[in-house]
Amino acid sequence: MPPAIEPLSYDPQAALSLPGGVSPAALAAVSGMLEAARAEVLADLALVRQGGPIPPEKVPLDAAFIDLPERLLAEYEAHKAQSELGRILKAG
């Protein structure tokens, strides 16, 4: 599997420059909450990657969607038609 890439990043420049976009003050007001949410999702992703038990308060843990494409492709490279993606392609 390729090295882990930082899966979540956001550049708000486009949202700030559009007419009717988010003001810098409004973005600053929620930046702490956005960063906390990002940190939580990345921590959840680390739990998924470890493969251990998921704490009850995190069930259902849906952070695994972040690296789903990479995981599907890696499984396909290793197992071709027997992989989930291989079965989807065959059904398609």
N, C-alpha and C positions, 0 to 999 in steps of 0.2 A: 504494500500500500504506500502511496506517495507520502511525503512528510506532511504533517498537519499544517494547514494554512489557517490563519486567523479567519474564522468563518463569519464573523459579524463586524462590520464596520459601516459607518454612515457619514457621508459628506453632505451637510445640509445646504450647501451653496445654492443649488437649484431651487430649493423650497424657499430660500430667503430672497432670491432675485426675481421671482415671478410676481406679477401684479396680484395682490391679494394673498401673497405668501405669508409665511410665518415671520413674525418680527423677531429680530435678535433678542429682544427683551423676553418675549414669550418662550423662545427656545431656551434661553438662560434659566427661566423659571422652572422648566421641566427637565433640565439637563441632568440633575441629580437622580431623578426617578428613572430617566432613560438609561443612565449608566448603571444604576442598580439592577434594572431589568436585564441589561446586557450581561452583567457579571453573573446573575443568577442562571441565565440560559447557558453561558459558557461553563459554569460549574456543573449544571445538569448534563451537559454534553460530556464532560469529563467522567461523570458517573456512568453514562452509557458506554463509553469507550473502555472503562475498567472492566465491565462485564459482571460486576458483583451485584449483590442484592440492592434494589432500589428502596430507600426509606419509605415507609407507608405514607408519609405526608407529601411525597413526590409522585405518588401513583395517581393517575397515569402520567408517566414521564414522556413528554412528547418532543424533547429536544433532539431526539435522534434524526428528525427530518433534516437537520442542518447539513449533515454530511451523507445523507442518503444517496445522492447521485454517485459520489465517490465509492461508497460501499457497494452499490449495485454494479458499478463498472468493474471494480476489483474482483467481485465474486464471478462476474461474467468472464473476465480474463482467465480466471483459475478453473472454472467449471463449465464454461460455454453453455450448451443446451440444458444442462441440469440446473443451472442457476435460476434464480427468480426472473431476472431479465431475459434469459434464454427462453424460459417458458412463456413469458409475455410476448416475446417476438414470435415464437412459434404459433401462439394463439392468434396473433394479429395477422 
